[in-house]
Amino acid sequence: MQAVVLAAGQGTRMRPLTDHTPKPMLPVADRPLVAHTADTAIRAGADELIFVVGYEAEAVRSYFGDEYNGVPVSFAVQEEQLGTADAVAAAKAHLDGPFAVLNGDNLYDAASLSGLFDAAPSVAAYRVDDPTSYGVLSTDGDAVTGIVEKPDDPPTDLANAGAYVFPAEARDWLDVPLSDRGEREITDVLAKVIEESTVTAVEVDRWLDVGRPWELLEANEWKLGQLDRRLDGEVRGDADLRGEVVVEEGAVVEPGVVIEGPALVRSGAHVGPNAYVRGATLLGEDTHVGHGVELKNTVLMADSNVPHVSYVGDSVIGREVNFGAGTQVANLRHDGDPVRMTVKGDRVSTGRRKFGVVAGDGAKTAINTSLNAGVVLSSGATTTPGESVTRDR
C-alpha cells in the first residue's frame, strides 16, 4: 500500500505558529505532527510513503529523508496551493497501484487506519454530534453513496475524516475541475470512485483534525497521554516526578521541581529549581523553565524560556519566545464561557473552558506582563513592563 501524505500547506488558521514552520511540522509530543500520521500509516500496513510538500518543504524533507522507520520515502512538490486533489495529482508519477491519501495534519488510531486499508476502496468516517459543520457521507449499509459539504439536513452523522484508499484507476481521475472556492477537491475524486466502485465507509475510533492552535494543544494531550515513564536525563536532589513523566537524555531537572505527568522534558531542556509542571505539558528541546514558574497543560516549543516566577496555563508557545519575570497568563473567563480567539480575522470559540495564549516565534514579554485568555502574540511581538495585554499584539 502506497500512502500519499499531504504536507504542503502552511496552515493559515494556525498562525502565527506557522509563520516559519509548516503546520505538519509543529511539535506533538516527541515528533512533528505529520510524523504521527506517517507512523500510524506504517503500523496500518503502508510500505511506501509519498509526501506532498510545498511551504517550507525542506523542513519535511530533512526530517524524513529517503527512508523512515524502514519504509522508503519520496517527495512530490505542489507548486500552488490549489486543493487536495491537486496535491495528490502532484504525486501521480509515483503511483503504481492502489493508494491511500492521508492529511498530514490529521491524527488517527492505528487500528482504525488498518481497517481502512483492509477495506479498500474506502473512506474514513467519524460519528459527530453536529454533522452540519463537516463533509457528511450518505450510506447504504457500509457502502458510501455520496458526500455533501456542510448540509443543513445531514443524511447521516458520519463526517468525512479525511483518509481514503483509492483503486489504481483513480490515478487517472485526479484532474477534477475547480470548485466554487477555487480548489480541486479530493471529494470530487471520491465521487468518481463511488460511481465506479463500491466504496466502504470505515468508522474510526479516534480522529483529530489539527487546524487551529487549541487543536494542537489537544493533539499533545492525546499523544502525551500515551507516554510511559522514562528518566534518561539528570534528575537532581529532591525533584518529585509523579506519574508518566519522560525526561530525555541531555535534559536537567533541578531540586525542588515537581512534575505531574503526563509530561515530556526533551533533550537540552532545563527545569527549575522549584518549578511546578503539570497537566499534559511538552517542554521542547533546549527550553528553560526557571525558579518559581508554574506551567500547566502547555506546549513550550524549542529554545523558548519562562525563566522566573511566572504562570503559563493551557497555552501554545512558539520557538525562541522569552517570557519576562512575573509574566502571568489568564486561562479562564470570569463568566465561565469557552475562551474565544481570533482566527483569520474572525473571533471564534475554542470550545475550551480553559485556554491561555498563543505566542509566535520570537515573542518577548517584559517583566510583570499580564496576558488575557485568548490573546495572540504575533511573531516577534513585545510588551512593556507591567503591561496588561487584552488584545492581540
Solvent accessible surface area in square Angstrom, and as a share of the most:
residue,aa,sasa,rsa
1,M,60,0.27
2,Q,12,0.05
3,A,0,0.00
4,V,0,0.00
5,V,0,0.00
6,L,21,0.10
7,A,1,0.01
8,A,6,0.05
9,G,31,0.30
10,Q,37,0.16
11,G,15,0.14
12,T,48,0.28
13,R,101,0.37
14,M,0,0.00
15,R,118,0.43
16,P,8,0.05
17,L,2,0.01
18,T,0,0.00
19,D,51,0.26
20,H,107,0.48
21,T,17,0.10
22,P,1,0.00
23,K,19,0.08
24,P,6,0.04
25,M,21,0.09
26,L,1,0.01
27,P,25,0.15
28,V,0,0.00
29,A,4,0.03
30,D,52,0.27
31,R,74,0.27
32,P,13,0.08
33,L,0,0.00
34,V,0,0.00
35,A,0,0.00
36,H,11,0.05
37,T,1,0.00
38,A,0,0.00
39,D,7,0.04
40,T,4,0.02
41,A,0,0.00
42,I,37,0.19
43,R,150,0.55
44,A,11,0.08
45,G,45,0.44
46,A,4,0.03
47,D,85,0.44
48,E,44,0.20
49,L,0,0.00
50,I,0,0.00
51,F,0,0.00
52,V,0,0.00
53,V,0,0.00
54,G,22,0.21
55,Y,57,0.22
56,E,85,0.38
57,A,21,0.17
58,E,116,0.52
59,A,37,0.29
60,V,0,0.00
61,R,83,0.30
62,S,83,0.53
63,Y,90,0.34
64,F,4,0.02
65,G,29,0.28
66,D,123,0.64
67,E,117,0.53
68,Y,29,0.11
69,N,99,0.51
70,G,61,0.59
71,V,12,0.07
72,P,74,0.47
73,V,14,0.08
74,S,27,0.17
75,F,34,0.14
76,A,6,0.05
77,V,63,0.36
78,Q,9,0.04
79,E,151,0.68
80,E,113,0.51
81,Q,97,0.43
82,L,56,0.28
83,G,14,0.13
84,T,46,0.27
85,A,0,0.00
86,D,30,0.16
87,A,5,0.04
88,V,0,0.00
89,A,35,0.27
90,A,37,0.28
91,A,0,0.00
92,K,74,0.31
93,A,94,0.73
94,H,65,0.29
95,L,7,0.03
96,D,126,0.65
97,G,14,0.14
98,P,75,0.47
99,F,0,0.00
100,A,0,0.00
101,V,2,0.01
102,L,0,0.00
103,N,36,0.18
104,G,1,0.01
105,D,24,0.12
106,N,3,0.01
107,L,1,0.01
108,Y,5,0.02
109,D,30,0.16
110,A,28,0.22
111,A,79,0.62
112,S,9,0.06
113,L,0,0.00
114,S,36,0.23
115,G,28,0.27
116,L,0,0.00
117,F,14,0.06
118,D,121,0.63
119,A,31,0.24
120,A,45,0.35
121,P,31,0.19
122,S,0,0.00
123,V,0,0.00
124,A,0,0.00
125,A,0,0.00
126,Y,64,0.24
127,R,127,0.46
128,V,19,0.11
129,D,155,0.80
130,D,76,0.40
131,P,16,0.10
132,T,50,0.29
133,S,68,0.44
134,Y,76,0.29
135,G,11,0.10
136,V,0,0.00
137,L,0,0.00
138,S,28,0.18
139,T,41,0.24
140,D,105,0.54
141,G,67,0.65
142,D,103,0.54
143,A,29,0.22
144,V,6,0.03
145,T,77,0.45
146,G,19,0.18
147,I,39,0.20
148,V,63,0.36
149,E,104,0.46
150,K,133,0.56
151,P,13,0.08
152,D,145,0.75
153,D,124,0.64
154,P,38,0.24
155,P,69,0.43
156,T,35,0.21
157,D,52,0.27
158,L,11,0.06
159,A,0,0.00
160,N,22,0.11
161,A,0,0.00
162,G,8,0.08
163,A,0,0.00
164,Y,6,0.02
165,V,1,0.00
166,F,2,0.01
167,P,25,0.16
168,A,42,0.32
169,E,101,0.45
170,A,0,0.00
171,R,81,0.29
172,D,97,0.50
173,W,55,0.19
174,L,4,0.02
175,D,125,0.65
176,V,15,0.08
177,P,102,0.64
178,L,94,0.47
179,S,34,0.22
180,D,159,0.83
181,R,173,0.63
182,G,34,0.33
183,E,52,0.23
184,R,61,0.22
185,E,24,0.11
186,I,12,0.06
187,T,24,0.14
188,D,56,0.29
189,V,0,0.00
190,L,1,0.00
191,A,42,0.33
192,K,69,0.29
193,V,0,0.00
194,I,30,0.15
195,E,131,0.59
196,E,97,0.44
197,S,40,0.26
198,T,98,0.57
199,V,2,0.01
200,T,38,0.22
201,A,14,0.11
202,V,23,0.13
203,E,82,0.37
204,V,8,0.05
205,D,116,0.60
206,R,112,0.41
207,W,31,0.11
208,L,20,0.10
209,D,59,0.31
210,V,0,0.00
211,G,1,0.01
212,R,67,0.25
213,P,0,0.00
214,W,12,0.04
215,E,21,0.09
216,L,0,0.00
217,L,0,0.00
218,E,75,0.34
219,A,0,0.00
220,N,1,0.00
221,E,50,0.23
222,W,15,0.05
223,K,20,0.08
224,L,0,0.00
225,G,51,0.49
226,Q,111,0.49
227,L,29,0.14
228,D,112,0.58
229,R,110,0.40
230,R,114,0.42
231,L,73,0.36
232,D,75,0.39
233,G,19,0.18
234,E,86,0.38
235,V,54,0.31
236,R,90,0.33
237,G,73,0.70
238,D,108,0.56
239,A,19,0.14
240,D,54,0.28
241,L,17,0.08
242,R,114,0.42
243,G,45,0.43
244,E,76,0.34
245,V,0,0.00
246,V,2,0.01
247,V,0,0.00
248,E,22,0.10
249,E,134,0.60
250,G,50,0.48
251,A,1,0.01
252,V,25,0.15
253,V,0,0.00
254,E,23,0.11
255,P,54,0.34
256,G,26,0.25
257,V,0,0.00
258,V,36,0.21
259,I,0,0.00
260,E,50,0.22
261,G,25,0.25
262,P,38,0.24
263,A,1,0.00
264,L,2,0.01
265,V,0,0.00
266,R,50,0.18
267,S,43,0.28
268,G,32,0.31
269,A,1,0.01
270,H,61,0.27
271,V,0,0.00
272,G,2,0.02
273,P,58,0.37
274,N,75,0.38
275,A,3,0.02
276,Y,75,0.29
277,V,0,0.00
278,R,69,0.25
279,G,28,0.26
280,A,11,0.08
281,T,0,0.00
282,L,1,0.01
283,L,1,0.01
284,G,5,0.05
285,E,72,0.32
286,D,82,0.43
287,T,2,0.01
288,H,61,0.27
289,V,1,0.00
290,G,2,0.02
291,H,92,0.41
292,G,34,0.33
293,V,1,0.01
294,E,44,0.20
295,L,0,0.00
296,K,30,0.13
297,N,16,0.08
298,T,0,0.00
299,V,0,0.00
300,L,1,0.00
301,M,4,0.02
302,A,14,0.11
303,D,61,0.32
304,S,0,0.00
305,N,44,0.23
306,V,1,0.01
307,P,17,0.11
308,H,93,0.41
309,V,86,0.49
310,S,4,0.03
311,Y,47,0.18
312,V,1,0.00
313,G,0,0.00
314,D,4,0.02
315,S,0,0.00
316,V,0,0.00
317,I,1,0.00
318,G,0,0.00
319,R,92,0.33
320,E,109,0.49
321,V,1,0.01
322,N,49,0.25
323,F,0,0.00
324,G,10,0.10
325,A,35,0.27
326,G,14,0.13
327,T,0,0.00
328,Q,79,0.35
329,V,6,0.03
330,A,43,0.33
331,N,19,0.09
332,L,71,0.35
333,R,80,0.29
334,H,200,0.89
335,D,88,0.46
336,G,32,0.31
337,D,70,0.36
338,P,58,0.36
339,V,1,0.01
340,R,97,0.35
341,M,1,0.01
342,T,43,0.25
343,V,15,0.09
344,K,138,0.59
345,G,67,0.64
346,D,91,0.47
347,R,123,0.45
348,V,42,0.24
349,S,50,0.32
350,T,8,0.04
351,G,60,0.57
352,R,48,0.17
353,R,140,0.51
354,K,77,0.33
355,F,0,0.00
356,G,0,0.00
357,V,0,0.00
358,V,0,0.00
359,A,0,0.00
360,G,0,0.00
361,D,21,0.11
362,G,20,0.20
363,A,0,0.00
364,K,103,0.44
365,T,8,0.05
366,A,22,0.17
367,I,91,0.46
368,N,89,0.46
369,T,0,0.00
370,S,48,0.31
371,L,2,0.01
372,N,67,0.34
373,A,14,0.11
374,G,2,0.02
375,V,4,0.02
376,V,15,0.09
377,L,0,0.00
378,S,49,0.31
379,S,35,0.22
380,G,48,0.46
381,A,13,0.10
382,T,79,0.46
383,T,13,0.08
384,T,83,0.48
385,P,93,0.58
386,G,53,0.51
387,E,41,0.18
388,S,77,0.50
389,V,2,0.01
390,T,88,0.51
391,R,198,0.72
392,D,64,0.33
393,R,100,0.37
